[in-house]
Amino acid sequence: MLFNTRNSRHSLLIEVNPYQILAAGIDRPDSGPVTIEMAAEFERGDDEGLRAWLETNFEKQTSWLPAIASFVPPEALLQRESVVPRRLADPAYLPELVREQYKIENPSAWKLLTLSPLEGEQVAAEGTQRPVLVCGVSHSNVQLMQQQLLDQRLLPYRLEMGILPLLGAIADQQKRASEKRAVVVVVIEQEHTTAYVIGKEGVHTPAPVRHGFASIVQAARREFNLDQADAIRDRLQLADDELLLRASKFVRAIGRDLKPLVDSYEMTTGQPVGEIYCAYLPPALSWIAEPLAQVIGRTPYVLDCAAWQSAVGITPAEGVKPLGQHWLGALSLVAQPEGTSAATAPKPEAVYQGPWRVDCRISAALPSGDLVRRRFITNAIAATLAVAAVVFTFWLVYLGRTLESEIAGWQQRIADNKGQVNALEADTRILTSAAGRIDSAYGLMAAPYRLSELLMALGHNRPASMQIESLDSLPTGLVLRGILREPSDRAKIILDQCRQQMLKDPLIGARFASIGLTTFSRREEADTFDFELTFRLKEAKP
């Protein structure tokens, strides 16, 4: 545990990530930079250590301590998805999309929002199809995090998904440095690893890979012949020459899974990936970043934290030790990049709090921070209830006399209108059936091509050595996957000739603007290659 102490009665900045709890006392004036008054680091489950630190440094805080918090929820959603923004005006559109695409059974129990993958701003409910970031976190995870903060006498004024401001901070730094290469943010959790690619088209979200920190632990168990979990943890946190010499073996499983994702991004977008940033790793595990980047074939991301803090309006107080790169996620919660203004700040209760800022709090489950106001309201309610009880007693007497007559009147009205209601329900069923037939007909008429004709054209234009395995439809076209049996010096030539020949075909060329080779890999058997061709539809003429 690391301590930087200085008495302060201001608010607290806290991040709960998969490895640590990072806490900092901050002074945040209405204008000017945020001052870091003190800072501390705790292990993920060290609630007692955090409580002792708060009692030592905030002993004059007799009520709730305001906190700006972030966490990494076990049930979270952050995916790049193509949506029709104007349909976001329909409250049922986004929950239904989440239910179908990500198999979330009860989207109503989630807090959901869409952000621009490039600027991190909330997507307006207007316009045609475009990529967005679908963000979400379950209410149960938020409630557990809120309760953990309340147990420490911390009242969250914001509670954010920690990954969003972190991605925003790195994207802003890349833009400020005019960096042309993409950067990959890697979050290594216990059983899986998630990668986020920040590039020229914004944030991309490849699928998580199946290896996590547990694979590093298993590799260390074998290499060092250790059985006890505590011994393995202590050995991994001792970055001596022997450990660094074997480091690539520990991260090989994760790197082997991440490398195809990075290569696929480069092939799809044409933008090279330069650096790998391992988020949330504490200093004792920071050695993981370099061998993991080497296994992927890239370099580790290095940030000048002092220069970055100065650029985003964060100033450490005198005597506060410099904060390392693993604080980037926590500090991004209060970062103010150039060009942002407090004059356009959203309402405190709004979910969207600015670019890359999504407030996940469930305000109804939080107490008020003003104890005097709470006591006044409590007393006022008690007096009001006493008066209301007397009035209510007399009102019940009156209600009992009139209730029977009103019930009889409403029952008569229901009986009189039953025939009209039945007729309306019958008409509604007829209209629903007719509308379904019209929708089906419209869908068939709007199809850009007939599948049977397309299959004939593809079969006519493919070489004899090509075997088509699958054909998948996309909103922007389709993806053809197959096998090519040709010598390595002719394989790509054959594919290029095939693409050109397909584009010259009257049926294919009239409907598709381009055919791109997005995947090409060798199989174990000789002169056999897997390939993937992406057909992009031509844009409809206005």
N, C-alpha and C positions, 0 to 999 in steps of 0.2 A: 504494500500500500504506500502511495506517495502522498505527502502532505505539503501544501503551501498555505500557511495560516495567516489570516488577517481579519480582524473583526469587521463585520459589515451587516447592515440591516436591509440590504437590497435583495433582489430576487436571485433565484438559483437556476443555473443551466445544468440539465442532467440528461445523459444518454444511457439507455440500458441496451447493450448489444449482446451478441452471443457469447462474448468472452469476458466483458468487464462492465462495471458501472462507472461512468465518468461524470464527475460533478464539479461545478465551478460556481463560485459566488460572483455575480456580475453587478455592475452599476450601469444602468442603461438610461441616460438622460433623454430629454425630448429631442435634442439635436446634438450632433457630435458623435465621436466613436464610443463603442461599448468598451468598458474597462473590466478586465478580468481581475477581480480582487483576490481570489484564492482558487486553488484547484486541488482535486484529489482523485485518485484512482483506486477502485476496489474490485475484487474478484466478483464474478457474476452473482453468486449467492450470498455475498457478505452484507446482509441487511444490518447486522449488528454494528459492523464497522462504519457503515454509512450513518446510522443513527448516532453513534458516538461522535462522529465528526460534525454532524449538524448541531448537536447539543453544545459542542465546544465552541463553534464559530458563530452560532446564531442563538446564543443563550438569552438575548434580549427579545427574541421573537416569541411572544406569548400566545399568538394565534397561528393561523395558517401562514406558511411561507410560500409566496408566489413562486411558481416554477415554470420554466419553458422546457418541455421534455420531448424526447423522441425514444422510440423503441423499435426493435426488430421482431414483429409478431410471428408466432409459428404458423398462423393461418393468415396469409396476406396474398394479395393479387396485384401484380404489376406486369402487364403484358401489352405489347404493341399489337394493335388490332385495327383493321380497316372497318370504319363505320360510316353511316350517313348522318352527318351532324344535325341536319334539320329534323331527323326523327328523335333526337334527344329531347325535344319538347314533349314527347309522349313519355309520361313517367314509367310506363311499363316496358319501354324499349330496352334500356340498359339492363335492368334485372333479367329480362328474358334472354338477352344476348349472353349475359354471364352464366345463366343456367344452362344454356345449350352448349356454349363453347368450352366452359371450364368446369362443367358438372357440379356446380354449387347448388345444392338442393333447395336452400332457403335464402335467396338473395335479399329478401326483406330484412334479414338479420345481419346485413352487412352495410357498411358505409361505403358508397361507391361514387366515383368521380372520374371524369375524363380530362386529360391534360394534353397539350401539344407536345409531341416528342422532341421538338426542336427548341421551343422557348420555355416550356414548362407552364404555360398559361392555360387557364380553363378554356375548354373548347365551347364556343358559342353554338347555340342550337340553330344553325343556319348553314347553307352550303351543301355541296355534293360530297360524294364519297372521298374520304381522306384517312390517312393513318393517325391514330391517337394512342395515348397510353391510358389503358383502363386500370385505375387504381382502386383498391378496396381492402378493407380489413373487417374481420368479424366483430360484432358487438361484444361477444364473450371475451375475446382477447383484450379489447379496449377496457372493459370493466375490470378484468384482472389487473391490468397495468394501473388503472386509476386507483384501485384499492391498495396496490402496493405503494403508490405514492402517498395516498392518504394515511396509510399506516405510519409513514415517516413524517406526518404533519406537513406534507407538501401539497399545495393546491395548484393543479396544472392550469395555467392560463392558455397554454397551447400543448397539445399532445400529437406529435406528428409521426408518420412512418419515416424512420431515420434514413432510409435509402434515398428518398426523394431529394431533400436538401443536399445530400452528399453528391448525387448525380448533378444537381444544378450547380454546385460549387466547382466541380471538375469541368463541366461544360463551359462555365463562365471563364475559368482559368485558361482552357484551351483556346477560347475565342480571344481573350486578352493577349495571349502569346502568339496568335495567328498560326497556330499549329495545324498543319495540313493532314497529319495522320490521325487515325482514330485511337482511342484509348479504351481498354477493357477493364471494367471494375468487377473484381471477383469477390464474392462473399462465400467464405468456406464455413458451412454450418456442420453440425455433427454427422449427419447421414447423407448430405448432398451438398453440391456446390452450385451456386447461381452466378451467371456472368451477365453483365450489362455492357453493351458496346456503345460508346458515345462517339458518333461520327458526323459527317457532313449532313446526313439526313435525320439527325437527332439520335434519340436513344433506341437501340434495338434490344430485344429481349429473347435471346435463344433459350431453348428448353434447358432446365437444370440437368446437371450430370449426376450420375448415381453414386459417385464417391465424394466423401466429405472428410472432416477431421478424423473420423474413426479409422479411415484407411491409413492416415499418417501414424496413428497410434498402433495399429496392427503391424505396420512395417517396422516401427521402432521396437516393438515387442520381439520381432524375429531377429532384427539386426543386433540388438543388445542383450538378447536372451533374458528378458525381464518378464515377470508375471504379475506383479502388483501394480494396480492402476496409479497409485501415488508415486511409485518409483519411475514409471514411464513418464508421467507428467513432469516430474522434477528433471528427468534426463532430457526431455524435449525443450525445457526452459533453460538448459545449460548449453549455450551455443559455443562449445569449444571446437578445436580443430577437428577432432574425431567426428563430431556430429556434422559439421559443415562439409567434411569430406564425403559423408554418406547422404547428404541432404537430398540430392536428386532422386535417390531411391525412395525416400519417404513420400515425395510429391509426384512420383511418376504416374500413379493411377489417376490422380486428378488432372495432371497436365496432358496425359494421353487422351482423356475425354474432352478437354477444352480445346485442344489444337484443331480438330476438325471444325468446330464451331467458328473459330477465328478465321481459318482458311476459307470456309464457306462465305463468311461475311465479306472478305476481300474479293472473292470471285464474283459475288452477287452485286456488290456496289462499286467495285473498281477502286476503292479507297484502301490504302495500306493501313495496317494496325501497327502502331509503334511501341506502345508501352502497356504494361499490366500493373494495375493497382489492386493490392489485396486489402480490402476494407476491414476495419475493426480489429486487426491483429494487434495484440498488446506488444510492448517492446520485447518481452522475453520470447515471443514467437515471430518477431519481425524477420528472422532469418529465412522464413518460408518463402518470402516474396521473390528473392533472387533466383533460387533453383527452380521455382515454379515457372518464372518467366523464361528461363533458359530451356526448360523442357518444351514449352510452347513455341520457342524460337523467337522470343521478343526480349525487351529489356524491362526492368522494373521501373515503375513510375516514381519519380523523385520530385518533391515539392519543397520549395523554400518557404517554410511555414511563416517565418517572420515577415518576409516580403508580402506573402499572401494576406496575412492578418492586417497589415498596414493598408493594403489595397481595398479591403472590404470593411474597413472601419472598426477594427478590433485592436485594442491596446492593452497589453499586460501591465498591471500595476508594478510599482517598484518592489523588488523582492520576490516576485513570482517567477519561478523557473520557467524557461522556454518550454512550450507544449509541443510534443512531437507530432509526426504526420498522422498517427492513429487518432488524434483529436479532430481531424478534419470534419468528420460527420457531426460531432457535437457542436463545433464552432460554426458550422454552416447554418445552424438554426438561428443565429443572430447576425450572420454576415449581411452586409448591405453593399452589394456591388454598385459600381458607378452607374448612374442613370436611374436608380430606384428612388422613390420619393415617398415620405410618410404621409404626404397630403392626399394621396389616393389610396390610403390604407383601407381595407375592407372592414366591415363591422366585426366586433370581437366574436360574435356567435356564428359567423359565416364559416362554412367548411373550407372554402377556398380563401387562403390568406395571402395570395400573391404567387409569383412564379415559383414552382417547385415546393409550395407550402400548402399542405392539406391538413387541416385540424380534425383529428379523429375523435375528439372528446364527446362523451355523452353527457351533456351539461345537466340533464335532469338528475343524474346520479351524483352530482358534486355539491358540496355544501357552499354556503356563501363565505367569502373572506372577511366580511364586515360583521364582527360579533355584536356590536352595539345595534346595528340595524336588525340583526336576527332577533335579539331580545325584544326590541320594540315591536317587531312584527308578531312575535309569539304572544306578547301581552295583549296586543290589539286583537289578535284572533281569539284569544281566550274570552275577552270581554264581549266581543261580537257574538261568539257562540252562546254565551249566557243569555244575552238579549234574544238571540234567535231562538233559543229553546222555548222561551215563553211564548213568542209569536207563533212558533211552530205548533205548540199544543192547541191554541185556538184555531189555527188553520186546519189541523187534522179533523177537528169537530165539523167544520164547514165542509171539508173535502168528503168526509164519510156520508154526508147527506146528499151531496150532488153527484157522487161517483156512479151510483146505480143508474140514474137517469141518463148520464152521458154514455155509459157503456151500452145501454139499450139503443140509444140513438146511433152510435157508431156501428153496432151490429146490423142495424137496419140498412145503413148506407152500404156496408160491405155486401149484403145480400142483393141490394138493388143493382150494384155495379159489377156483380160477378159475371154476368153474361158478356158485358163489354170487355172485361179483362181476358176472358177465354178467347173471344174473337181476336183481340190484339195479339195474344200469344200465338194463335194459329197463323196470323198474317206474318208475324216475325219469323216463324219457322220457314215459311214459304220463301220469304225474302232472303233469309240466310242461305238456303239451298241454292237459290238462283245466283246469289253473289258468288258462291263457291264455284259454280260452273263457269261464270264469267272470268273469275280470277285464273282458273285453270286454262281457259282458252287464251287469255291474254299472255300467260306465261309461255305457252307454246308458240304464239305468234312473235313474241319478243326474243326468242332464242337466236343468237347470232349465227348458228350453223346447225345443220342436221348431223347427228352423230354418225349415222350410217354412211353418209356421203364423205364425211371427214375420214372415217376409217378406211374407206376405199381409196381415197387420195393418198393417205399415209402408206398404205400397203403398196400402192403403185409406185411410189417414189423412194421407198427404202431399198438399200442394197441387199443382196442375198445374204451377206454375212451379218446383217443386223437382225436382232430378235427383240421385238417390242414386248415388254413385261407388264407395263401399266400405263394408264392414261388418266390423269386427274385434272378435274376442272377447277379453275380459280376465278375469282371475280374479274381479274384482268386478262384472263386467257386460259391456258392449260399447261400441264407439265407432262412430258413424255419420258418414261424411264425404260431402259432396256440394256441389252448386252451386245457388244460388238466383238466379233471374232476376226481379228486382223493382226498382222505383225505391228509392233510398236511404232515402226517408222512410217506406217501407212494409216494408223488408226485415226489420228486427228485429221489427216487429209481427207479420208473417206467421210468423216463426220461433217467437215466443212463443205465438201461437195454435196453431201446429202441435204444440208441446210439450204444451200443456194438453189438446189433443184426443187426443194419443197416450196420455196418462196416464188419460184417461177410457175408453179402449178396454178392454174386459173382459180381453182376453188380455195386453196390455202392462201395464196398471195392476195386474194381479194378480201380476206377476212383478218389476216394477221399482219401486223406492222413489222415484226421482227421475230427471229428465232435465235435464241442465245444458248450457248453451251454453258450450263451452270454447274455441272458436276462431271468429273472425268477421273476414274480411278482404276487401277489395275487389280485384277483378281489373282488368286494364287495360281490357278491353272494358266498354262502358257498361252500368250497371244489372246487373252480374253480381258475385256474392259467393261466396267459399268459406266453408263453415261446418263445424263439428264438434260433434256432440251426443254427450254421454257418458251412457249409461244405467247406473244403479247398481242392482244386484240387491237385493231385500229380504233381510234377514238371516233365515236359517232359524230357525223356532221350535223351542225345545228340546223 
